[in-house]
Amino acid sequence: MDPKSFIAEGTASGKSLSLGLNHNFLRGNAKSNFDITFKKNASLFEIESDFDIDLKEALVVNKDLFRKVKDVPLALRAHISGKEHIFEITKGQIDFNNLKSTFSGNVAYEPQKTAQIQFEIPLVNISGWEQFFPQYPTFIALGSLEAIGNFAGALDNLKNSRLDLKMKAQDLRFPILKEWTSKKGF
C-alpha cells in the first residue's frame, strides 16, 4: 500500500487520562487531556490539536544534568495546527516549579527538522533551583530573572541555530563554576 494513497478524516479526544511512564528519562504517572482533528488525502495532511500533560507525579532525569523529582510541578499545554510538514504552535505554556513560560512558533520536519520558536519567561525567583542540577553540587542560585527570546534553526544541528535572548536579572547571584571556564584560563 502506498502511504500517499492513504485517506482518513476524523477526531479523537481524551479527558483525564492517566498514563504510567517507564522510560529511561521519564518515570511515574502523568495526566493528560487532548482533542485532535485530522484530515489526510492523497494531496494533503492537516491536523489541529489542543493538549495538556501534567508530569507533577513523574520523575524526569537527564543523566546528572537535570533531575525533577515527584511533586515538583511540570506541565505542558499547547494548541497545534499543521498542514503537510509544518506545524504552528500557539498558546503554548510550560509550568515548571515556580516558572510559568509561554511560547509560540512553528516546527517543520521536512525537508529538514527546523523550528522558529518565540518564548517569554516572566519574572521568576530561582532561589533553590540548584536541586534540579545535580551535576553542580556547589551551585547555589539566588535572585530572580525574566527573559524574552527567539530560537531559529535546525533541530538536528544546534551549532548552526540561533538563540536571541534578552534577560533581566534582579539580585541574581550564582558562582562561576570551574567546569564552565576553559582549561587555558578565564
Salt bridges, closest charged atoms under 4 A:
ASP35 OD2 - LYS15 NZ 2.86
GLU46 OE2 - LYS83 NZ 3.74
GLU48 OE2 - HIS79 NE2 3.11
ASP50 OD1 - HIS79 ND1 2.74
GLU57 OE1 - LYS70 NZ 3.65
ASP95 OD2 - ARG77 NH2 2.43
GLU110 OE1 - HIS85 NE2 3.24
ASP164 OD1 - ARG162 NE 2.79
